[in-house]
């Protein structure tokens, strides 16, 4: 079992940056694919990006490509989401998730709120 806890959310002006962290406990993240998602109230969950087990491969949708970067520190059992050039439409709750096989993500954190004001 994996427990994930996000942190680093908050209030930021448009154009600013935030770095979210996702700390894991219960088992090592070393062999797991990690993903970031976001979901607002009444909206569908949106995929934000993913990173493979050693950090050498990442993937982002066009909506955040070039602005968001995922990294990981397996020694600290932590994954990060660096968000730059934030826009008001990035406002929502962000979640990290862990996958054993790179397919489904059965393990989720509780989410952290990001609010971008103009």
FENLIN-V754422 format. One line per field, one symbol per residue. ss: DSSP state (H for helix, E for strand, L for the rest). phi: phi as a letter, one per 30 degrees, with the letter a starting at -180 (. if undefined). Layout:
ss->???
phi->???
This chain:
ss->LLEEEEELLEEEELLLLEEEEEEEELLLLLLLEEEEEEELLLLLLEEEEEELLLLLLEELLLLLLLLEEEEEELLLLEEEEEELLLLHHHLEEEEEEEELLLLLLLEELLLEEEEEEL
phi->.bccbdajdlcbdejdbbbccbccbjaddeccdcbbbbaceicddcdclbbddcidbbbbdddbeiccbcbbbddchbbbbdcchdbedddlccbcbbbdcicdcdcbddjbdcbccc
